[in-house]
Amino acid sequence: MTYCSFEELDVWKRSCQLTVRLYESLQDCSDFGLKDQMTRSAVSIPSNIAEGSERGSNPEFIRFLHIAKGSAAELRTQVYIANRVGLLSTDTKNELVSDLKQISSMLQGLINYYKT
């Protein structure tokens, strides 16, 4: 699995798409605290993938992939909460949770690949 740039990574592309979808879903949200925390978590996923890939070493890349995976779990938790308090519909919650689980799985796959 070789690549020239983080922009080629499917997990980076998917996490960017998820981030845009989250922003769109929350554009009318008046709970600025939760909205801010959720968008920060979302932006953190592709940002850490990009930063880690540019660090130039497998251990650093793996470290940032773990951080991105943690941000995905953090966002998943926030999505559940946003749904429970009525900020996200159940359909949107289900779509985001499904995508976040897939992104986490993809991140774990990259971690496993670069650990060997």
N, CA, C and O atoms as a GROMACS GRO file, in nm:
protein
  464
    1MET      N    1   0.085  -0.117   0.000
    1MET     CA    2   0.000   0.000   0.000
    1MET      C    3   0.090   0.124   0.000
    1MET      O    4   0.134   0.171   0.105
    2THR      N    5   0.117   0.175  -0.116
    2THR     CA    6   0.196   0.296  -0.125
    2THR      C    7   0.111   0.408  -0.182
    2THR      O    8   0.017   0.384  -0.258
    3TYR      N    9   0.144   0.527  -0.145
    3TYR     CA   10   0.072   0.644  -0.192
    3TYR      C   11   0.170   0.760  -0.196
    3TYR      O   12   0.273   0.758  -0.128
    4CYS      N   13   0.138   0.859  -0.273
    4CYS     CA   14   0.225   0.976  -0.285
    4CYS      C   15   0.184   1.088  -0.191
    4CYS      O   16   0.268   1.165  -0.145
    5SER      N   17   0.056   1.097  -0.164
    5SER     CA   18   0.005   1.207  -0.083
    5SER      C   19  -0.120   1.162  -0.007
    5SER      O   20  -0.193   1.074  -0.052
    6PHE      N   21  -0.143   1.224   0.108
    6PHE     CA   22  -0.259   1.188   0.188
    6PHE      C   23  -0.389   1.206   0.112
    6PHE      O   24  -0.488   1.139   0.142
    7GLU      N   25  -0.391   1.297   0.013
    7GLU     CA   26  -0.513   1.319  -0.065
    7GLU      C   27  -0.556   1.195  -0.142
    7GLU      O   28  -0.671   1.186  -0.186
    8GLU      N   29  -0.466   1.101  -0.160
    8GLU     CA   30  -0.497   0.977  -0.230
    8GLU      C   31  -0.563   0.872  -0.139
    8GLU      O   32  -0.620   0.775  -0.188
    9LEU      N   33  -0.554   0.891  -0.010
    9LEU     CA   34  -0.606   0.792   0.085
    9LEU      C   35  -0.759   0.798   0.092
    9LEU      O   36  -0.816   0.904   0.115
   10ASP      N   37  -0.823   0.684   0.072
   10ASP     CA   38  -0.969   0.678   0.078
   10ASP      C   39  -1.021   0.722   0.215
   10ASP      O   40  -1.125   0.787   0.223
   11VAL      N   41  -0.951   0.686   0.320
   11VAL     CA   42  -0.998   0.722   0.455
   11VAL      C   43  -0.992   0.874   0.475
   11VAL      O   44  -1.077   0.929   0.544
   12TRP      N   45  -0.896   0.940   0.416
   12TRP     CA   46  -0.889   1.086   0.424
   12TRP      C   47  -1.007   1.148   0.346
   12TRP      O   48  -1.072   1.240   0.395
   13LYS      N   49  -1.032   1.095   0.226
   13LYS     CA   50  -1.144   1.144   0.144
   13LYS      C   51  -1.277   1.126   0.215
   13LYS      O   52  -1.359   1.217   0.220
   14ARG      N   53  -1.298   1.007   0.271
   14ARG     CA   54  -1.424   0.978   0.340
   14ARG      C   55  -1.442   1.064   0.464
   14ARG      O   56  -1.552   1.110   0.492
   15SER      N   57  -1.335   1.086   0.537
   15SER     CA   58  -1.348   1.168   0.658
   15SER      C   59  -1.372   1.314   0.623
   15SER      O   60  -1.440   1.384   0.697
   16CYS      N   61  -1.318   1.361   0.511
   16CYS     CA   62  -1.349   1.498   0.465
   16CYS      C   63  -1.497   1.507   0.426
   16CYS      O   64  -1.564   1.604   0.461
   17GLN      N   65  -1.547   1.408   0.354
   17GLN     CA   66  -1.688   1.406   0.314
   17GLN      C   67  -1.779   1.406   0.437
   17GLN      O   68  -1.878   1.478   0.442
   18LEU      N   69  -1.743   1.325   0.536
   18LEU     CA   70  -1.822   1.319   0.659
   18LEU      C   71  -1.823   1.454   0.728
   18LEU      O   72  -1.926   1.498   0.779
   19THR      N   73  -1.709   1.520   0.731
   19THR     CA   74  -1.699   1.650   0.797
   19THR      C   75  -1.789   1.753   0.730
   19THR      O   76  -1.857   1.830   0.797
   20VAL      N   77  -1.789   1.754   0.598
   20VAL     CA   78  -1.876   1.847   0.524
   20VAL      C   79  -2.022   1.815   0.553
   20VAL      O   80  -2.103   1.906   0.575
   21ARG      N   81  -2.058   1.686   0.552
   21ARG     CA   82  -2.196   1.646   0.581
   21ARG      C   83  -2.237   1.688   0.722
   21ARG      O   84  -2.350   1.732   0.743
   22LEU      N   85  -2.146   1.675   0.818
   22LEU     CA   86  -2.177   1.716   0.955
   22LEU      C   87  -2.201   1.866   0.961
   22LEU      O   88  -2.298   1.911   1.023
   23TYR      N   89  -2.115   1.944   0.898
   23TYR     CA   90  -2.136   2.090   0.895
   23TYR      C   91  -2.272   2.123   0.836
   23TYR      O   92  -2.343   2.209   0.888
   24GLU      N   93  -2.309   2.056   0.727
   24GLU     CA   94  -2.439   2.081   0.665
   24GLU      C   95  -2.553   2.043   0.758
   24GLU      O   96  -2.654   2.114   0.765
   25SER      N   97  -2.539   1.933   0.829
   25SER     CA   98  -2.644   1.887   0.921
   25SER      C   99  -2.662   1.981   1.040
   25SER      O  100  -2.772   1.991   1.095
   26LEU      N  101  -2.556   2.049   1.078
   26LEU     CA  102  -2.560   2.135   1.196
   26LEU      C  103  -2.568   2.284   1.164
   26LEU      O  104  -2.556   2.368   1.254
   27GLN      N  105  -2.588   2.317   1.038
   27GLN     CA  106  -2.584   2.460   1.001
   27GLN      C  107  -2.689   2.544   1.072
   27GLN      O  108  -2.667   2.663   1.095
   28ASP      N  109  -2.802   2.486   1.108
   28ASP     CA  110  -2.906   2.562   1.178
   28ASP      C  111  -2.906   2.537   1.329
   28ASP      O  112  -2.997   2.581   1.400
   29CYS      N  113  -2.805   2.468   1.378
   29CYS     CA  114  -2.797   2.433   1.520
   29CYS      C  115  -2.765   2.557   1.602
   29CYS      O  116  -2.670   2.630   1.573
   30SER      N  117  -2.845   2.579   1.707
   30SER     CA  118  -2.822   2.695   1.793
   30SER      C  119  -2.744   2.659   1.920
   30SER      O  120  -2.712   2.747   2.000
   31ASP      N  121  -2.714   2.531   1.939
   31ASP     CA  122  -2.632   2.488   2.053
   31ASP      C  123  -2.486   2.499   2.010
   31ASP      O  124  -2.425   2.402   1.964
   32PHE      N  125  -2.431   2.618   2.026
   32PHE     CA  126  -2.298   2.645   1.973
   32PHE      C  127  -2.189   2.565   2.043
   32PHE      O  128  -2.086   2.535   1.982
   33GLY      N  129  -2.208   2.530   2.169
   33GLY     CA  130  -2.108   2.452   2.241
   33GLY      C  131  -2.091   2.314   2.183
   33GLY      O  132  -1.980   2.272   2.149
   34LEU      N  133  -2.202   2.241   2.170
   34LEU     CA  134  -2.196   2.105   2.116
   34LEU      C  135  -2.158   2.109   1.968
   34LEU      O  136  -2.079   2.026   1.922
   35LYS      N  137  -2.214   2.204   1.895
   35LYS     CA  138  -2.182   2.217   1.753
   35LYS      C  139  -2.032   2.240   1.734
   35LYS      O  140  -1.970   2.177   1.649
   36ASP      N  141  -1.974   2.329   1.812
   36ASP     CA  142  -1.831   2.358   1.804
   36ASP      C  143  -1.748   2.234   1.835
   36ASP      O  144  -1.652   2.204   1.765
   37GLN      N  145  -1.785   2.163   1.940
   37GLN     CA  146  -1.711   2.043   1.979
   37GLN      C  147  -1.720   1.936   1.871
   37GLN      O  148  -1.621   1.870   1.840
   38MET      N  149  -1.838   1.920   1.813
   38MET     CA  150  -1.856   1.818   1.709
   38MET      C  151  -1.778   1.853   1.582
   38MET      O  152  -1.714   1.766   1.523
   39THR      N  153  -1.782   1.979   1.542
   39THR     CA  154  -1.709   2.015   1.421
   39THR      C  155  -1.559   2.007   1.443
   39THR      O  156  -1.485   1.971   1.352
   40ARG      N  157  -1.514   2.039   1.562
   40ARG     CA  158  -1.370   2.025   1.592
   40ARG      C  159  -1.328   1.878   1.586
   40ARG      O  160  -1.222   1.846   1.531
   41SER      N  161  -1.409   1.790   1.642
   41SER     CA  162  -1.378   1.648   1.636
   41SER      C  163  -1.375   1.598   1.493
   41SER      O  164  -1.285   1.523   1.454
   42ALA      N  165  -1.473   1.641   1.414
   42ALA     CA  166  -1.482   1.598   1.275
   42ALA      C  167  -1.361   1.646   1.195
   42ALA      O  168  -1.300   1.568   1.121
   43VAL      N  169  -1.326   1.772   1.209
   43VAL     CA  170  -1.213   1.828   1.135
   43VAL      C  171  -1.082   1.761   1.177
   43VAL      O  172  -0.990   1.748   1.097
   44SER      N  173  -1.076   1.719   1.301
   44SER     CA  174  -0.956   1.655   1.354
   44SER      C  175  -0.924   1.523   1.285
   44SER      O  176  -0.807   1.485   1.275
   45ILE      N  177  -1.024   1.453   1.238
   45ILE     CA  178  -1.000   1.321   1.176
   45ILE      C  179  -0.914   1.335   1.050
   45ILE      O  180  -0.803   1.282   1.048
   46PRO      N  181  -0.960   1.404   0.945
   46PRO     CA  182  -0.875   1.414   0.826
   46PRO      C  183  -0.749   1.496   0.850
   46PRO      O  184  -0.646   1.473   0.786
   47SER      N  185  -0.756   1.591   0.941
   47SER     CA  186  -0.638   1.674   0.969
   47SER      C  187  -0.524   1.591   1.028
   47SER      O  188  -0.409   1.610   0.990
   48ASN      N  189  -0.557   1.501   1.118
   48ASN     CA  190  -0.453   1.416   1.178
   48ASN      C  191  -0.400   1.313   1.079
   48ASN      O  192  -0.282   1.278   1.083
   49ILE      N  193  -0.486   1.264   0.990
   49ILE     CA  194  -0.438   1.174   0.885
   49ILE      C  195  -0.336   1.248   0.799
   49ILE      O  196  -0.229   1.196   0.769
   50ALA      N  197  -0.371   1.371   0.759
   50ALA     CA  198  -0.281   1.451   0.675
   50ALA      C  199  -0.151   1.482   0.748
   50ALA      O  200  -0.042   1.463   0.692
   51GLU      N  201  -0.162   1.529   0.870
   51GLU     CA  202  -0.040   1.565   0.944
   51GLU      C  203   0.051   1.446   0.964
   51GLU      O  204   0.172   1.455   0.944
   52GLY      N  205  -0.007   1.334   1.003
   52GLY     CA  206   0.074   1.215   1.024
   52GLY      C  207   0.144   1.166   0.899
   52GLY      O  208   0.259   1.122   0.903
   53SER      N  209   0.074   1.175   0.787
   53SER     CA  210   0.133   1.127   0.662
   53SER      C  211   0.250   1.214   0.618
   53SER      O  212   0.339   1.168   0.546
   54GLU      N  213   0.249   1.340   0.659
   54GLU     CA  214   0.356   1.432   0.621
   54GLU      C  215   0.473   1.432   0.719
   54GLU      O  216   0.573   1.500   0.696
   55ARG      N  217   0.463   1.356   0.825
   55ARG     CA  218   0.570   1.352   0.926
   55ARG      C  219   0.694   1.275   0.879
   55ARG      O  220   0.803   1.294   0.932
   56GLY      N  221   0.676   1.188   0.780
   56GLY     CA  222   0.792   1.122   0.721
   56GLY      C  223   0.841   0.996   0.790
   56GLY      O  224   0.948   0.946   0.756
   57SER      N  225   0.766   0.944   0.884
   57SER     CA  226   0.807   0.818   0.946
   57SER      C  227   0.683   0.736   0.981
   57SER      O  228   0.578   0.791   1.016
   58ASN      N  229   0.697   0.606   0.971
   58ASN     CA  230   0.584   0.518   1.004
   58ASN      C  231   0.538   0.533   1.149
   58ASN      O  232   0.418   0.541   1.173
   59PRO      N  233   0.630   0.538   1.247
   59PRO     CA  234   0.583   0.554   1.385
   59PRO      C  235   0.501   0.682   1.406
   59PRO      O  236   0.402   0.682   1.478
   60GLU      N  237   0.544   0.791   1.343
   60GLU     CA  238   0.468   0.916   1.356
   60GLU      C  239   0.334   0.906   1.286
   60GLU      O  240   0.232   0.952   1.339
   61PHE      N  241   0.332   0.845   1.168
   61PHE     CA  242   0.206   0.827   1.095
   61PHE      C  243   0.110   0.745   1.178
   61PHE      O  244  -0.007   0.779   1.191
   62ILE      N  245   0.159   0.636   1.235
   62ILE     CA  246   0.075   0.549   1.320
   62ILE      C  247   0.021   0.627   1.439
   62ILE      O  248  -0.096   0.613   1.475
   63ARG      N  249   0.105   0.708   1.500
   63ARG     CA  250   0.062   0.787   1.616
   63ARG      C  251  -0.053   0.879   1.578
   63ARG      O  252  -0.152   0.889   1.651
   64PHE      N  253  -0.043   0.947   1.464
   64PHE     CA  254  -0.148   1.038   1.422
   64PHE      C  255  -0.272   0.964   1.375
   64PHE      O  256  -0.384   1.015   1.388
   65LEU      N  257  -0.256   0.844   1.320
   65LEU     CA  258  -0.372   0.762   1.285
   65LEU      C  259  -0.450   0.724   1.410
   65LEU      O  260  -0.573   0.722   1.410
   66HIS      N  261  -0.377   0.694   1.519
   66HIS     CA  262  -0.444   0.665   1.647
   66HIS      C  263  -0.520   0.788   1.698
   66HIS      O  264  -0.630   0.776   1.751
   67ILE      N  265  -0.461   0.905   1.682
   67ILE     CA  266  -0.529   1.028   1.725
   67ILE      C  267  -0.656   1.048   1.642
   67ILE      O  268  -0.760   1.084   1.696
   68ALA      N  269  -0.647   1.026   1.510
   68ALA     CA  270  -0.764   1.039   1.423
   68ALA      C  271  -0.872   0.940   1.464
   68ALA      O  272  -0.990   0.973   1.465
   69LYS      N  273  -0.831   0.818   1.498
   69LYS     CA  274  -0.926   0.715   1.541
   69LYS      C  275  -0.994   0.757   1.673
   69LYS      O  276  -1.114   0.734   1.691
   70GLY      N  277  -0.919   0.817   1.762
   70GLY     CA  278  -0.977   0.868   1.886
   70GLY      C  279  -1.077   0.979   1.859
   70GLY      O  280  -1.181   0.986   1.925
   71SER      N  281  -1.046   1.066   1.764
   71SER     CA  282  -1.139   1.174   1.728
   71SER      C  283  -1.267   1.118   1.668
   71SER      O  284  -1.375   1.172   1.689
   72ALA      N  285  -1.255   1.009   1.592
   72ALA     CA  286  -1.374   0.945   1.534
   72ALA      C  287  -1.463   0.889   1.645
   72ALA      O  288  -1.585   0.900   1.638
   73ALA      N  289  -1.402   0.830   1.747
   73ALA     CA  290  -1.479   0.778   1.860
   73ALA      C  291  -1.543   0.891   1.940
   73ALA      O  292  -1.657   0.881   1.984
   74GLU      N  293  -1.469   0.999   1.956
   74GLU     CA  294  -1.522   1.116   2.026
   74GLU      C  295  -1.643   1.171   1.950
   74GLU      O  296  -1.745   1.202   2.011
   75LEU      N  297  -1.631   1.184   1.819
   75LEU     CA  298  -1.741   1.235   1.739
   75LEU      C  299  -1.861   1.140   1.743
   75LEU      O  300  -1.975   1.186   1.748
   76ARG      N  301  -1.836   1.011   1.740
   76ARG     CA  302  -1.946   0.914   1.749
   76ARG      C  303  -2.026   0.937   1.878
   76ARG      O  304  -2.149   0.936   1.876
   77THR      N  305  -1.957   0.957   1.987
   77THR     CA  306  -2.022   0.984   2.115
   77THR      C  307  -2.105   1.112   2.107
   77THR      O  308  -2.219   1.116   2.156
   78GLN      N  309  -2.050   1.214   2.048
   78GLN     CA  310  -2.120   1.342   2.036
   78GLN      C  311  -2.242   1.330   1.945
   78GLN      O  312  -2.343   1.396   1.968
   79VAL      N  313  -2.233   1.247   1.842
   79VAL     CA  314  -2.347   1.224   1.753
   79VAL      C  315  -2.461   1.158   1.830
   79VAL      O  316  -2.577   1.197   1.816
   80TYR      N  317  -2.428   1.059   1.913
   80TYR     CA  318  -2.531   0.995   1.997
   80TYR      C  319  -2.599   1.099   2.087
   80TYR      O  320  -2.721   1.101   2.100
   81ILE      N  321  -2.518   1.183   2.149
   81ILE     CA  322  -2.573   1.284   2.239
   81ILE      C  323  -2.659   1.384   2.161
   81ILE      O  324  -2.769   1.418   2.205
   82ALA      N  325  -2.609   1.430   2.047
   82ALA     CA  326  -2.685   1.526   1.966
   82ALA      C  327  -2.820   1.469   1.924
   82ALA      O  328  -2.919   1.541   1.918
   83ASN      N  329  -2.824   1.340   1.896
   83ASN     CA  330  -2.950   1.276   1.862
   83ASN      C  331  -3.043   1.271   1.983
   83ASN      O  332  -3.162   1.299   1.971
   84ARG      N  333  -2.989   1.237   2.098
   84ARG     CA  334  -3.070   1.224   2.220
   84ARG      C  335  -3.132   1.358   2.262
   84ARG      O  336  -3.241   1.361   2.319
   85VAL      N  337  -3.062   1.468   2.234
   85VAL     CA  338  -3.115   1.599   2.273
   85VAL      C  339  -3.189   1.667   2.158
   85VAL      O  340  -3.230   1.783   2.170
   86GLY      N  341  -3.207   1.597   2.049
   86GLY     CA  342  -3.288   1.647   1.939
   86GLY      C  343  -3.218   1.734   1.836
   86GLY      O  344  -3.285   1.800   1.756
   87LEU      N  345  -3.086   1.737   1.837
   87LEU     CA  346  -3.013   1.819   1.740
   87LEU      C  347  -2.989   1.746   1.607
   87LEU      O  348  -2.969   1.811   1.504
   88LEU      N  349  -2.991   1.614   1.610
   88LEU     CA  350  -2.976   1.534   1.488
   88LEU      C  351  -3.089   1.432   1.482
   88LEU      O  352  -3.127   1.373   1.583
   89SER      N  353  -3.141   1.413   1.363
   89SER     CA  354  -3.245   1.311   1.344
   89SER      C  355  -3.184   1.172   1.361
   89SER      O  356  -3.062   1.155   1.353
   90THR      N  357  -3.269   1.074   1.384
   90THR     CA  358  -3.223   0.937   1.397
   90THR      C  359  -3.159   0.889   1.268
   90THR      O  360  -3.059   0.818   1.271
   91ASP      N  361  -3.216   0.926   1.153
   91ASP     CA  362  -3.157   0.887   1.025
   91ASP      C  363  -3.016   0.943   1.009
   91ASP      O  364  -2.924   0.872   0.968
   92THR      N  365  -3.000   1.071   1.039
   92THR     CA  366  -2.868   1.134   1.029
   92THR      C  367  -2.771   1.070   1.126
   92THR      O  368  -2.656   1.043   1.092
   93LYS      N  369  -2.818   1.046   1.249
   93LYS     CA  370  -2.732   0.980   1.348
   93LYS      C  371  -2.686   0.845   1.296
   93LYS      O  372  -2.567   0.814   1.303
   94ASN      N  373  -2.779   0.765   1.244
   94ASN     CA  374  -2.743   0.631   1.195
   94ASN      C  375  -2.642   0.637   1.081
   94ASN      O  376  -2.550   0.556   1.075
   95GLU      N  377  -2.662   0.732   0.990
   95GLU     CA  378  -2.568   0.746   0.877
   95GLU      C  379  -2.429   0.787   0.927
   95GLU      O  380  -2.328   0.730   0.884
   96LEU      N  381  -2.425   0.885   1.016
   96LEU     CA  382  -2.296   0.932   1.067
   96LEU      C  383  -2.225   0.823   1.148
   96LEU      O  384  -2.104   0.803   1.133
   97VAL      N  385  -2.299   0.754   1.233
   97VAL     CA  386  -2.238   0.648   1.314
   97VAL      C  387  -2.183   0.537   1.224
   97VAL      O  388  -2.073   0.487   1.247
   98SER      N  389  -2.260   0.498   1.124
   98SER     CA  390  -2.214   0.395   1.031
   98SER      C  391  -2.086   0.439   0.959
   98SER      O  392  -1.991   0.362   0.949
   99ASP      N  393  -2.086   0.562   0.911
   99ASP     CA  394  -1.966   0.613   0.843
   99ASP      C  395  -1.847   0.621   0.938
   99ASP      O  396  -1.735   0.587   0.901
  100LEU      N  397  -1.871   0.667   1.060
  100LEU     CA  398  -1.762   0.678   1.157
  100LEU      C  399  -1.706   0.540   1.194
  100LEU      O  400  -1.585   0.527   1.212
  101LYS      N  401  -1.790   0.441   1.204
  101LYS     CA  402  -1.741   0.305   1.232
  101LYS      C  403  -1.656   0.255   1.116
  101LYS      O  404  -1.553   0.191   1.137
  102GLN      N  405  -1.698   0.283   0.993
  102GLN     CA  406  -1.620   0.242   0.876
  102GLN      C  407  -1.487   0.317   0.870
  102GLN      O  408  -1.384   0.257   0.840
  103ILE      N  409  -1.489   0.445   0.900
  103ILE     CA  410  -1.365   0.523   0.902
  103ILE      C  411  -1.271   0.469   1.009
  103ILE      O  412  -1.151   0.457   0.985
  104SER      N  413  -1.323   0.437   1.127
  104SER     CA  414  -1.240   0.379   1.233
  104SER      C  415  -1.178   0.248   1.190
  104SER      O  416  -1.062   0.220   1.218
  105SER      N  417  -1.257   0.168   1.121
  105SER     CA  418  -1.207   0.040   1.071
  105SER      C  419  -1.097   0.062   0.966
  105SER      O  420  -0.996  -0.009   0.966
  106MET      N  421  -1.117   0.158   0.879
  106MET     CA  422  -1.015   0.190   0.778
  106MET      C  423  -0.887   0.241   0.844
  106MET      O  424  -0.777   0.205   0.803
  107LEU      N  425  -0.902   0.324   0.946
  107LEU     CA  426  -0.785   0.373   1.019
  107LEU      C  427  -0.710   0.258   1.086
  107LEU      O  428  -0.588   0.254   1.084
  108GLN      N  429  -0.785   0.165   1.146
  108GLN     CA  430  -0.721   0.050   1.210
  108GLN      C  431  -0.648  -0.035   1.107
  108GLN      O  432  -0.540  -0.087   1.135
  109GLY      N  433  -0.706  -0.048   0.988
  109GLY     CA  434  -0.639  -0.122   0.881
  109GLY      C  435  -0.506  -0.058   0.843
  109GLY      O  436  -0.407  -0.127   0.821
  110LEU      N  437  -0.505   0.076   0.834
  110LEU     CA  438  -0.379   0.145   0.804
  110LEU      C  439  -0.278   0.128   0.917
  110LEU      O  440  -0.160   0.107   0.893
  111ILE      N  441  -0.326   0.139   1.039
  111ILE     CA  442  -0.238   0.120   1.155
  111ILE      C  443  -0.175  -0.018   1.149
  111ILE      O  444  -0.053  -0.032   1.164
  112ASN      N  445  -0.256  -0.119   1.127
  112ASN     CA  446  -0.205  -0.257   1.120
  112ASN      C  447  -0.104  -0.273   1.007
  112ASN      O  448  -0.002  -0.339   1.024
  113TYR      N  449  -0.133  -0.214   0.893
  113TYR     CA  450  -0.043  -0.224   0.777
  113TYR      C  451   0.091  -0.161   0.807
  113TYR      O  452   0.195  -0.220   0.778
  114TYR      N  453   0.091  -0.043   0.865
  114TYR     CA  454   0.218   0.027   0.889
  114TYR      C  455   0.291  -0.023   1.013
  114TYR      O  456   0.408   0.012   1.032
  115LYS      N  457   0.228  -0.102   1.096
  115LYS     CA  458   0.298  -0.162   1.210
  115LYS      C  459   0.386  -0.277   1.167
  115LYS      O  460   0.480  -0.312   1.238
  116THR      N  461   0.357  -0.335   1.052
  116THR     CA  462   0.434  -0.453   1.008
  116THR      C  463   0.558  -0.414   0.932
  116THR      O  464   0.634  -0.500   0.888
   0.00000   0.00000   0.00000
